[in-house]
Amino acid sequence: MRREPAVMDGVALLERAVTYVLGSLALADPAALRERTPCRQWDLRALLAHLADSLTALHEAAETGHVPMTAPTGAGDDPVAAVRDRARLLIGAWADPGRGTVSIEDHSLTAGVVTCAGALEIAVHGWDIAWSCAAPRPVPDALAGELLDLAPLFVSDVDRPHRFGLPVAVSTGASPSDRLVAYCGRDPSVSSAQS
Protein backbone atom coordinates (compact mmCIF):
# COMPACT_ATOMS: atom_id res chain seq x y z
CA MET A 1 0.00 0.00 0.00
CA ARG A 2 1.36 3.42 -0.97
CA ARG A 3 1.62 6.12 1.68
CA GLU A 4 0.47 9.68 0.94
CA PRO A 5 3.34 12.22 0.78
CA ALA A 6 2.09 14.25 3.78
CA VAL A 7 1.96 11.10 5.90
CA MET A 8 5.43 10.05 4.73
CA ASP A 9 6.81 13.46 5.61
CA GLY A 10 5.05 13.43 8.99
CA VAL A 11 6.39 10.01 9.87
CA ALA A 12 9.90 10.96 8.71
CA LEU A 13 9.72 14.16 10.77
CA LEU A 14 8.52 12.17 13.78
CA GLU A 15 11.38 9.72 13.34
CA ARG A 16 13.95 12.53 13.25
CA ALA A 17 12.43 14.14 16.35
CA VAL A 18 12.58 10.81 18.19
CA THR A 19 16.24 10.38 17.20
CA TYR A 20 16.95 13.85 18.60
CA VAL A 21 15.11 13.22 21.88
CA LEU A 22 16.95 9.91 22.36
CA GLY A 23 20.23 11.82 22.13
CA SER A 24 19.02 14.29 24.74
CA LEU A 25 17.91 11.44 27.01
CA ALA A 26 21.51 10.19 27.06
CA LEU A 27 22.33 13.34 29.08
CA ALA A 28 19.77 12.62 31.82
CA ASP A 29 20.94 10.70 34.83
CA PRO A 30 19.05 10.06 38.09
CA ALA A 31 20.63 13.11 39.72
CA ALA A 32 19.14 15.38 37.04
CA LEU A 33 15.53 14.29 37.65
CA ARG A 34 14.98 17.00 40.26
CA GLU A 35 16.36 19.75 38.04
CA ARG A 36 13.89 22.34 36.85
CA THR A 37 12.91 22.65 33.21
CA PRO A 38 11.90 25.52 30.94
CA CYS A 39 8.33 24.36 31.68
CA ARG A 40 8.21 26.30 34.95
CA GLN A 41 5.79 24.03 36.79
CA TRP A 42 7.79 20.86 36.09
CA ASP A 43 11.05 19.34 37.17
CA LEU A 44 12.75 16.92 34.76
CA ARG A 45 10.94 13.91 36.27
CA ALA A 46 7.54 15.56 35.61
CA LEU A 47 8.56 16.59 32.09
CA LEU A 48 9.64 13.01 31.32
CA ALA A 49 6.33 11.67 32.70
CA HIS A 50 4.47 14.09 30.41
CA LEU A 51 6.62 13.08 27.44
CA ALA A 52 6.07 9.38 28.20
CA ASP A 53 2.31 9.97 28.17
CA SER A 54 2.56 11.87 24.88
CA LEU A 55 4.56 9.05 23.31
CA THR A 56 1.97 6.55 24.55
CA ALA A 57 -0.84 8.59 22.97
CA LEU A 58 1.05 8.79 19.66
CA HIS A 59 1.64 5.03 19.80
CA GLU A 60 -2.08 4.45 20.37
CA ALA A 61 -2.83 6.71 17.41
CA ALA A 62 -0.62 4.55 15.18
CA GLU A 63 -1.87 1.24 16.52
CA THR A 64 -5.60 1.91 16.72
CA GLY A 65 -6.25 5.12 14.80
CA HIS A 66 -7.66 6.64 17.97
CA VAL A 67 -6.19 8.63 20.83
CA PRO A 68 -8.06 7.75 24.02
CA MET A 69 -8.62 10.60 26.46
CA THR A 70 -7.61 8.66 29.55
CA ALA A 71 -5.71 9.46 32.69
CA PRO A 72 -1.93 9.77 32.23
CA THR A 73 0.05 6.64 32.98
CA GLY A 74 3.30 8.38 33.94
CA ALA A 75 6.79 7.04 33.60
CA GLY A 76 7.26 4.88 36.71
CA ASP A 77 10.45 4.67 38.72
CA ASP A 78 12.79 5.12 35.76
CA PRO A 79 11.36 7.90 33.59
CA VAL A 80 14.42 8.02 31.31
CA ALA A 81 14.05 4.33 30.46
CA ALA A 82 10.26 4.72 30.06
CA VAL A 83 10.65 7.56 27.55
CA ARG A 84 13.42 5.72 25.71
CA ASP A 85 11.35 2.52 25.43
CA ARG A 86 8.16 4.31 24.37
CA ALA A 87 10.05 6.39 21.78
CA ARG A 88 11.49 3.27 20.17
CA LEU A 89 8.12 1.53 20.10
CA LEU A 90 6.54 4.62 18.58
CA ILE A 91 8.68 4.56 15.46
CA GLY A 92 7.90 0.91 14.80
CA ALA A 93 4.19 1.56 15.20
CA TRP A 94 4.13 4.30 12.55
CA ALA A 95 5.99 2.09 10.05
CA ASP A 96 2.62 0.66 8.90
CA PRO A 97 1.67 2.69 5.83
CA GLY A 98 -2.07 2.03 6.23
CA ARG A 99 -2.94 4.69 8.82
CA GLY A 100 -4.65 7.59 7.04
CA THR A 101 -6.64 9.27 9.81
CA VAL A 102 -6.64 9.41 13.59
CA SER A 103 -9.59 10.29 15.78
CA ILE A 104 -9.22 12.35 18.94
CA GLU A 105 -12.52 12.48 20.78
CA ASP A 106 -14.98 13.45 18.04
CA HIS A 107 -12.37 14.98 15.71
CA SER A 108 -10.69 13.24 12.81
CA LEU A 109 -7.20 14.32 11.78
CA THR A 110 -4.87 13.08 9.08
CA ALA A 111 -2.02 10.93 10.25
CA GLY A 112 0.33 13.56 8.78
CA VAL A 113 -1.07 16.24 11.08
CA VAL A 114 -0.82 13.95 14.12
CA THR A 115 2.76 12.90 13.37
CA CYS A 116 3.87 16.47 12.66
CA ALA A 117 2.31 17.71 15.91
CA GLY A 118 4.01 14.84 17.74
CA ALA A 119 7.35 15.68 16.13
CA LEU A 120 7.07 19.28 17.31
CA GLU A 121 6.31 18.28 20.89
CA ILE A 122 9.01 15.61 21.02
CA ALA A 123 11.74 17.84 19.56
CA VAL A 124 10.97 20.80 21.82
CA HIS A 125 10.91 18.54 24.88
CA GLY A 126 14.22 17.05 23.70
CA TRP A 127 15.63 20.58 23.89
CA ASP A 128 14.05 20.97 27.34
CA ILE A 129 15.74 17.78 28.56
CA ALA A 130 19.18 18.96 27.45
CA TRP A 131 18.52 22.40 29.03
CA SER A 132 17.62 20.73 32.34
CA CYS A 133 20.83 18.73 32.23
CA ALA A 134 22.85 21.95 31.69
CA ALA A 135 24.10 20.54 28.40
CA PRO A 136 22.71 22.75 25.60
CA ARG A 137 21.86 20.67 22.58
CA PRO A 138 20.26 22.57 19.70
CA VAL A 139 17.58 20.93 17.61
CA PRO A 140 19.33 20.07 14.30
CA ASP A 141 18.92 22.93 11.80
CA ALA A 142 16.98 21.01 9.14
CA LEU A 143 14.58 19.51 11.69
CA ALA A 144 14.15 22.82 13.53
CA GLY A 145 13.50 24.67 10.28
CA GLU A 146 10.78 22.27 9.19
CA LEU A 147 9.17 22.32 12.62
CA LEU A 148 9.34 26.11 12.74
CA ASP A 149 7.36 26.23 9.49
CA LEU A 150 4.70 23.98 11.07
CA ALA A 151 4.69 25.48 14.57
CA PRO A 152 2.04 28.16 13.88
CA LEU A 153 -0.37 25.37 12.91
CA PHE A 154 0.01 23.73 16.32
CA VAL A 155 0.78 26.60 18.70
CA SER A 156 -1.54 29.59 18.63
CA ASP A 157 -2.49 32.43 20.96
CA VAL A 158 -5.18 30.15 22.41
CA ASP A 159 -2.39 27.88 23.71
CA ARG A 160 -0.60 30.71 25.47
CA PRO A 161 0.23 31.05 28.30
CA HIS A 162 -1.23 27.71 29.46
CA ARG A 163 0.23 25.04 27.16
CA PHE A 164 3.06 27.22 25.82
CA GLY A 165 4.73 30.36 27.10
CA LEU A 166 4.65 33.60 25.21
CA PRO A 167 7.09 33.77 22.28
CA VAL A 168 10.55 35.02 23.22
CA ALA A 169 12.25 37.60 21.02
CA VAL A 170 15.47 36.43 19.38
CA SER A 171 17.88 38.15 17.01
CA THR A 172 17.27 38.02 13.27
CA GLY A 173 20.38 35.87 12.91
CA ALA A 174 19.24 33.29 15.47
CA SER A 175 19.59 29.63 14.53
CA PRO A 176 16.53 27.62 13.49
CA SER A 177 16.70 25.82 16.85
CA ASP A 178 16.72 29.07 18.81
CA ARG A 179 13.84 30.45 16.74
CA LEU A 180 11.83 27.26 17.23
CA VAL A 181 12.19 27.06 21.00
CA ALA A 182 11.65 30.82 21.31
CA TYR A 183 8.41 30.50 19.36
CA CYS A 184 7.39 27.80 21.85
CA GLY A 185 8.06 30.11 24.81
CA ARG A 186 11.61 29.12 25.78
CA ASP A 187 14.49 31.55 26.10
CA PRO A 188 17.37 29.99 24.16
CA SER A 189 19.86 32.50 25.58
CA VAL A 190 19.37 31.31 29.17
CA SER A 191 21.05 28.12 30.29
CA SER A 192 19.60 26.15 33.19
CA ALA A 193 22.57 27.16 35.33
CA GLN A 194 21.87 30.89 34.78
CA SER A 195 18.18 30.95 35.60
C-alpha positions in Angstrom: 0.0 0.0 0.0 1.4 3.4 -1.0 1.6 6.1 1.7 0.5 9.7 0.9 3.3 12.2 0.8 2.1 14.2 3.8 2.0 11.1 5.9 5.4 10.1 4.7 6.8 13.5 5.6 5.1 13.4 9.0 6.4 10.0 9.9 9.9 11.0 8.7 9.7 14.2 10.8 8.5 12.2 13.8 11.4 9.7 13.3 14.0 12.5 13.2 12.4 14.1 16.4 12.6 10.8 18.2 16.2 10.4 17.2 16.9 13.8 18.6 15.1 13.2 21.9 16.9 9.9 22.4 20.2 11.8 22.1 19.0 14.3 24.7 17.9 11.4 27.0 21.5 10.2 27.1 22.3 13.3 29.1 19.8 12.6 31.8 20.9 10.7 34.8 19.0 10.1 38.1 20.6 13.1 39.7 19.1 15.4 37.0 15.5 14.3 37.7 15.0 17.0 40.3 16.4 19.7 38.0 13.9 22.3 36.8 12.9 22.6 33.2 11.9 25.5 30.9 8.3 24.4 31.7 8.2 26.3 34.9 5.8 24.0 36.8 7.8 20.9 36.1 11.1 19.3 37.2 12.7 16.9 34.8 10.9 13.9 36.3 7.5 15.6 35.6 8.6 16.6 32.1 9.6 13.0 31.3 6.3 11.7 32.7 4.5 14.1 30.4 6.6 13.1 27.4 6.1 9.4 28.2 2.3 10.0 28.2 2.6 11.9 24.9 4.6 9.0 23.3 2.0 6.5 24.5 -0.8 8.6 23.0 1.0 8.8 19.7 1.6 5.0 19.8 -2.1 4.4 20.4 -2.8 6.7 17.4 -0.6 4.6 15.2 -1.9 1.2 16.5 -5.6 1.9 16.7 -6.3 5.1 14.8 -7.7 6.6 18.0 -6.2 8.6 20.8 -8.1 7.8 24.0 -8.6 10.6 26.5 -7.6 8.7 29.5 -5.7 9.5 32.7 -1.9 9.8 32.2 0.0 6.6 33.0 3.3 8.4 33.9 6.8 7.0 33.6 7.3 4.9 36.7 10.5 4.7 38.7 12.8 5.1 35.8 11.4 7.9 33.6 14.4 8.0 31.3 14.0 4.3 30.5 10.3 4.7 30.1 10.6 7.6 27.5 13.4 5.7 25.7 11.4 2.5 25.4 8.2 4.3 24.4 10.0 6.4 21.8 11.5 3.3 20.2 8.1 1.5 20.1 6.5 4.6 18.6 8.7 4.6 15.5 7.9 0.9 14.8 4.2 1.6 15.2 4.1 4.3 12.5 6.0 2.1 10.1 2.6 0.7 8.9 1.7 2.7 5.8 -2.1 2.0 6.2 -2.9 4.7 8.8 -4.7 7.6 7.0 -6.6 9.3 9.8 -6.6 9.4 13.6 -9.6 10.3 15.8 -9.2 12.3 18.9 -12.5 12.5 20.8 -15.0 13.5 18.0 -12.4 15.0 15.7 -10.7 13.2 12.8 -7.2 14.3 11.8 -4.9 13.1 9.1 -2.0 10.9 10.2 0.3 13.6 8.8 -1.1 16.2 11.1 -0.8 14.0 14.1 2.8 12.9 13.4 3.9 16.5 12.7 2.3 17.7 15.9 4.0 14.8 17.7 7.3 15.7 16.1 7.1 19.3 17.3 6.3 18.3 20.9 9.0 15.6 21.0 11.7 17.8 19.6 11.0 20.8 21.8 10.9 18.5 24.9 14.2 17.0 23.7 15.6 20.6 23.9 14.1 21.0 27.3 15.7 17.8 28.6 19.2 19.0 27.5 18.5 22.4 29.0 17.6 20.7 32.3 20.8 18.7 32.2 22.8 22.0 31.7 24.1 20.5 28.4 22.7 22.8 25.6 21.9 20.7 22.6 20.3 22.6 19.7 17.6 20.9 17.6 19.3 20.1 14.3 18.9 22.9 11.8 17.0 21.0 9.1 14.6 19.5 11.7 14.1 22.8 13.5 13.5 24.7 10.3 10.8 22.3 9.2 9.2 22.3 12.6 9.3 26.1 12.7 7.4 26.2 9.5 4.7 24.0 11.1 4.7 25.5 14.6 2.0 28.2 13.9 -0.4 25.4 12.9 0.0 23.7 16.3 0.8 26.6 18.7 -1.5 29.6 18.6 -2.5 32.4 21.0 -5.2 30.2 22.4 -2.4 27.9 23.7 -0.6 30.7 25.5 0.2 31.0 28.3 -1.2 27.7 29.5 0.2 25.0 27.2 3.1 27.2 25.8 4.7 30.4 27.1 4.6 33.6 25.2 7.1 33.8 22.3 10.5 35.0 23.2 12.3 37.6 21.0 15.5 36.4 19.4 17.9 38.1 17.0 17.3 38.0 13.3 20.4 35.9 12.9 19.2 33.3 15.5 19.6 29.6 14.5 16.5 27.6 13.5 16.7 25.8 16.9 16.7 29.1 18.8 13.8 30.5 16.7 11.8 27.3 17.2 12.2 27.1 21.0 11.7 30.8 21.3 8.4 30.5 19.4 7.4 27.8 21.8 8.1 30.1 24.8 11.6 29.1 25.8 14.5 31.6 26.1 17.4 30.0 24.2 19.9 32.5 25.6 19.4 31.3 29.2 21.0 28.1 30.3 19.6 26.1 33.2 22.6 27.2 35.3 21.9 30.9 34.8 18.2 31.0 35.6 
